[in-house]
Amino acid sequence: QVQLVESGGGLVQAGGSLRLSCAASGRTFSSYAMGWFRQVPGKEREFVAFITRSGVTTYYADFVKGRFSISRDNAKNTVYLQMNSLNAGDTAVYYCAAKTVLAYYSSTYYTREAEYDYWGQGTQVTVSS
């Protein structure tokens, strides 16, 4: 089991940047592929970005390609989401999620909420226009 805690959210002006962090407890962080999702009130949670266990492969939702970057540091049990060129449409609660994957070098990506095993509590990102 793993516990996830997001941080780094806040208020930023349009065009600005934020870096979210998600710290995982336990000693098996590298056993999990990681994803970032976001949710606005009244809407379903949506996929943002994914990174494999090894960190070699990443995958992004179309609406963040070229603006957001996901990375991980397995030695620090942390996954990051660097968000650049933010706009009002990026305002949401951002969640990190962990999915158990057996193969360390698996390149399969996962974009559905139901595919993930563990979730953080979320961090609010607000972009002012």
Order of alpha helices (4+ residues) and beta strands (2+ residues): beta-beta-beta-beta-beta-beta-beta-beta-beta-beta-beta
